[in-house]
C-alpha cells in the first residue's frame, strides 16, 4: 500500500514591499511555495512602486541592514554597486556637521551605508527574490481578513480588483503590509486581545528633491548638516545616488518645517546653521518637484508581548514598528527581522515558531526604537511621551559622546556601530567608551567642512564656491 503524498506547504506574504520580498526570501526554503499578495502592479525595473510615498525621500541602507540582505540574498550589495549605488564608508566618506561640530573623516572605517534611490534598492532585491520559481506574486489583490481562529491562522481572505472575494489556505502568513497594516484589527476579530501600542509624534516635516550633481557621484561623500537643539532650525542632507544624482532632503520641526514650494527649497538650505548645502546646490540642476511628508510618527505594536499570539502568523517590518524616517532605519530593521525569521524557519514550520519569530523580530526593533524615540522625545512639539530624568541624562551623555567622537576614533567607531544597527546601545557604556567620553576629544577640532583636496578641486572645477 502506497503512502499518501504529503500536501504541499504554502506561505503567504502580505505586501510586495522590500519587507515583503525579504520575508519571501526568509521563508522560501521552509515551504514548497510562497505567494506574495500585492495590491498594485510591481514594476519591472527600478521605477516607482505605487503605495510607497516615502520612496521620494532619502533611503540609506545601513550596514546592519545591508549585511542582513546579503546573508538572505548573496550578491545583492554587489549588484546595487554595479547599478550605480555608492558604498559609503563611515565616517571616511562623510562631511558631517553634528550639533557638537564637524566630524573627522577617519581613514579607517568599520561600518558603511549603501546610498541609492529607493526604487533601485527595491528593484535589485525584487529581482533576486522573484528569480526563485518557488516565489510568485498575485497582483491587484488585497488581503481583507485572516482565516482560522485565535489559536492558529490558516490562511487569508482575498479581494480582487473586481470585488470578488476568495480564500487562500496557508501554512504561514507573514504581514509585511507596512504602516497601513490591519493585523491589530484582524487579531481582534479572531478574539486575540491585549495588544499594546506606542505612538510618538515629533511634528517634524520632511521635504526632498533630486538634483543632477555638478560633479560625478562615484565615491562622493554624504553631506549632513544637523540641527543644533540649542537654536531653532532644520537639518539637511545630500546623498550621492546612481546616475550622478544627489538626493537632497531637509527636515524641521513646527516653525521650521520645509514646504513643497520649489522656490523655497534652496532658500531653506540657506537657513541651515551652515551654508554648505546651499553652496553645493547652487550649481546643481533640479530634476524633480519637491515632495513633502508630514508622517514622521514612531509607531510600534508590541506583538512579542502577547501571550496568546496565534500560530501561523508573523508580522515584519513597518507592520510591527514604523520609525521617524529621518533616521533611515526602516529598511535595515526589516532586513534584520527577515534574517532572524530565516534562521528560525531553517528547521521547518515547527510548533511555537510564530511566537519565537515575533520575539526575535522585536530585538532589532528594540534597538532602532530606542535610538529614534530617544531623540524625538526631546523636541518641544513631541506628543505621546515627554522626556523623564533618565531620558535627559541619557541625552546629555549621547551629546558628550558625539562631541568626543569629533576627535576620538574609538568613540566614533562605537557610535557608528550602534547607529548602523550593528551593535546594541550597550556598546556605548563599555568601560573604554565611558573613559574616552570622560577624557573628551583626543584630536584637534575641525572648524569647517572636511572635503579632501581632490573633492575641493572637483567642486572648484564645477564652479561651486565654498566659504
N, C-alpha and C positions, 0 to 999 in steps of 0.2 A: 504494500500500500504506500503510495507516494505521500510525502509530507506536503501540506498546503503551503503555497508560496506566501511569504510574508508580504503584507500590504506595503507599498512604497510610502515613505515618510515625506512630509512636506513642511517647510517653514514659509510663513507669510510675513513679509516686511511691509509695514505701512509707511509709504513715502519713498520717493526716489531721490531724496536729498543726498548730500555727501554722507550724512549719518546713516541713511538707508542703504546706500551702496556698501559702506563699511560693515554694516550689520549683516548684509548678504554674504560678504567675504568671510565674516566671522563664523557663520553657521553652515556654510555650504558643504563642508566635509562631514557634518554630523547628520545630514539628511540626504534623501535622494533628489530633491528638487527644492528650489527657492523661488517664490513668486513675489515680485515687488509690485505693490499696488500704488499707482501714481495717478493723481487727479488730472494731470496735464500731459502733454506730449513732451518726451525728453528730447532735447536737441541732439543732432548727430555729431556736432562739432563743439568747439569752445565758444558757444553762444549763450546768451542769457536764457535762464530757465524760468518759466512762469512760476510765480509763487515764492520767489526769493528776493524780496525787496532789499535785503541787506547786501546783495551782491554788488550794488553800486558803490559800496564803501570799501575801505582798505581791509584786506583779509590776509594777514600774515599767518603762515603755518609755522608754529613754534617747533623747535627741535623735539620737544617731548611728543608732539603730535606727529611730526614727520617720521620720527623713528618708529612710532607705533604703526603708521600706514605702511612703512617699508617692511615691517615684520609681517603684516597682513598680506601685502601685495608687493613682493620683491620687485625692484626695478622702478617703482613709481617716482622716487625722487630724481633718479637719472633721467626719466622721461620728461619730467617737469623742466629740468635744467636744459635738456636738449630742445625743448619747445620755447625756450627763451626766459624761463623763470630764473631768478637770481638766488643763489645760496649765499646768504649774508652772514658772515661770522660776527659774533657779538663778543665784545664791543669793537672789534677790529675794524669793522666797516660800518660804523655808525657815527654820525655827527649829532651829538645828543646833549641838549641842554636840559638838565633836570632842575627842579626847584632850588637845588643846592649849588648848581654850577655846571660847567662843561665837563662831560666825561672824557677821560683819557682814552685814546684808541690803542688798547694794549695789543702788542704784536702777537701774543699768544691768545688763543681763544679756546673755550671749551664747549660753547653752545652756538647755535645758529638759528636762523629763520629762513623760510622759503618765501621770497617775495614774488607774488604772481597775482594776476587777476583771478577773482573767484571763479569766473567761467572756465578759465584754463585748468585750474585745480580740479573742479568738478569733472571736466571732460576727461582728463587723464585717468582719474580714479574710476569714473564710469566705464571707460573703455577697458580698463583692466578687469573690472568685475564682470561685465557682460560678455567678455570673451569666453567665459566658462559656460558650456552648454547647459549646465545644471541650473543656471540662473536666468529667469525670464522676467519680463515686465508686462503688466496689464495696465495700459494707459487709459486715460479718460474714464477713470473708475474711482469711486470713493468708498472707503470703509465707513459704514454708518452704525456699526454695532458689533459686539462680541458675541460669540456663541459659547454655550456651556453654562457653568454656574459659579458660585462663589469659591468653590474648591479647585476648579480647573477650567481653563479656556480651551475650547476645542475647535475654534475657527473664527471666521468673521462673516458679517453680513455686508454684501456689496451693493452699491447702487451705480448703475451705468449712466452714461450721459443722457440716455433717453428716459431715465427714471426707473428702468427695470431693476428689481432687486433680486439677488440670488444669494445663496450661501456657499461658502468655500471652507471645507474642513481643513484643519491644520494641526500638526503635532506641536508646533511652536509658532507663536505670534510675537513679532517684535515691533513695537511702536516707535518709529523714527519720524513721526509727522511734524515735529518741531514745536514752536511756540503755540500753535493752534491745536495741540493735542487734545483729544476728547477722552483720554483714558480716565481722568478723575470721574467724569460723568458716567462712563461705561462701568467703572468699578461700582459706583453707587447703584446702578441698575442691576448689577449682579448680587448686590447685598453686601459688598465689601465697603466698610465704613471706617472712620477714624483717621483718614488721611490728613497729615499736617502739611501746611504750605507757608512759604515766606515770600513776601514781595517787598523789595527795597527799591524805591524810585528816587533817583538823584535829581531829576529835572533837566539833565543835560540834553542838548540837541547836537546833531551830528550832520555835517554837510560835506559832500565830496564831489570831486570833479577829476577827470582825466585830461592830461596835457601831453602834447608832443614835447619831449625833453630837448633842450638845446644842446645836449651832449649825449653820446652813446651811453646806455644804461648798464651795459655789461660790466660788472664789478663796481658799479657806482654805489656809494653808501646810502643807507637810510638816513633821513634827516628828521629829527624830532625836536620841537621846541615846546616844552611842557609849561603849564601854568604854574605860577607861584601862589600858593594858597594864602600868602600874606597880602596879596593885592588882587582885585577883581580882574578877570580877563579869561581868555580862552587859550587853546593849545592848537598846534598844527603839526602835521607830519607829511613828508614826501617819501613815498615808497617806489623804488625803481622796478617796473614790471616789464613783461615781454613787449617786444615791438618798439623799443626805445621810447617808452612812455613813462610818465610819472603819475602815480595815483596819489592825489592830494586830498587830505581830509582835515577838517577843523572841527573842534567841539568846544562847547562852552555852556555854563550854567545860565539860568534865567538872569536877564540883564546883560549877558554877554554871549547870547546864542547867535550862531551864524544863520543866515537865511538862504532862500533859494534864488535870490536876486543875483544874477551873473555879474552885474556891475559892482556889486558889493563884496563879491567873493575875495578878490585880491585886496580890496580895502580892509577886509577882516584880517588878512595876513599882515598888513602894515600895523595893525593894532596889537599884535602879539608882543611879548616882552622883549623880543629881539627881532630886528628886521630881516633876518636871514631868509626866511621862507618867501617873503615878498620880493626880495632881491633875486632869488632863483626863478620865481615865476615871471619876472619882468621880461625875460626873453623866451619863455615857453609859450607854446601855442595851445589854447584850449580846444579840446576835441569833443567834449560832451557838455550837456547842460549841467547845472548844479542839482544834486539830489540831496534832500534833507530828510532826516529821520528823527522823530521825537521819541521813538520806542527804545529807551535805554534802560528799561526796568530789569533788575535782577529778580528772577522768579524761580522758585525751587519747590518741587514736590518731594517729600521725604518718603518715597516708596519703600526704601530699605527698612523703615521703622515699622511697617505694617506686619503684625504677626500672622495675619490671615491672607497674605499675598497669594493669589491663585497660581497653581501650576500652569505651565503652558503659555505664560505671558511675561514679556520683558519689555521695559521701556529704556530708551537710549537717547543720548544727545540732548537737544533742546526740549524734548518731551519730558525729560527729567528736570533739567535746570538750564535756564537761558540767562546769559550774563550780559551786563553792560558791554556793548560791542567795542568800546574804546580800548579794552584790554586785550582784544584779539585772542580770546581763549576758546571760543566755541568749537571750532573745527578740531583743535587738539584734544579737548576733553572728550569729544565724541569718538575720536580715534583711539584714545586710551581705553575708553569704555568698551569699544568693539574688540580691542585686543584682549581685554580681560574676559569678554564673552567667548572668544575663540578658545582660550585656554581652558575654560570650564566645559565647553562642549566637545573638547577633544576626546573625552570618554563616552560620548553619546548623550542622548537626552535622558539623563538619569533622574530618579526621584529627588526632589528638592533643588533641582537645577535653577528654577526661576528665582527662588529666594536667594540662593547663593550668588547668582548673577547680579541681582539687584543690589546686593551689598557690595560686590566687587566694583560695579559701575559707580557706586557712590563715592569710592575712595578718590579718584581724580576729581570728581565734582567737589568734594570737601576742600581740596587744595585751592582750586580755582575760585570757589565761593568765598573762602576766607580772604583771598587776595582782592577780589573785586569789591566785596561788601566792606572789607577793611579800609578801602579808600573812599567809597561812595558815602559812607555814613558821616564823613566829615564835611560834606557840603551842607551849607546852611539850609538849602532847599530840599534836602532829602526827606522823604516820607517813608514810614514803615519801621524805622529804627533810628534812635539817636545814640551818639557815642557815649558809652559809660566811661568810668575812670580807667578801666583796663584798656578800652579802645584807645583812649587818649594817650596813655603811657606807651602802648604798642606803636601808635602813630609817631610819637616822638622818637622812639628807638629806630624805627624804619627810616625816618628822616636822617637820623645820625648815621645809619648805615649808608644811605645814599650819599651823604656828604663825604664819608670816609672812602667810599668806592671811587670817588673822583681821583684819588691818589693812592689807592690800595688795590693791587691785583687780587689779593686774597678775598677781600670783601666784594669786589666787583664780580668775581667768579661765583661766590656764594649767591649773590643776588640774581645773577643771570640764570643759575641753575634752578632757582625757585620760580622766577618769572617765566621761564620757558617750560615749566611743569616737568622738569627732570628730577626735581628733588622736593621733599616736603618742607614747609616753612620751618620745621625744627632745625634745619641746617643753619638757620640764621642765629641760633643761640648755642652753637658749638663753642667750647671754650676758646678756641683760636679766633673765632669770629668776634666773640664778645671782647676779647683783649684788643683785637685790631680796632674795633669800634671805639673803645676807650682811648686808644692812642691817637686816633684820627688819621687823616691822610698822611702818607709817607713820602709822597712826591709833591712838587710844587703844583699849585692850582693853575689851570689854563684860563686865560682871560678872553677867549674868543673862539669862533668856530674852528674845529680841528681838521680842516681839509689838509690833505697831503700836498706837497709842492706840485705833483703831477695833476692832481684834481684842480688846483688853482690855475694852472696853465690852461687846462681844458676849458675852464669857465671863462678865463680871460679871452681865449680864442673864440668863444661863442658870444663875446660881448656882454658877459654877466659881471657887473661890478660888485665887489664885496667891500663892506665897510670894515 
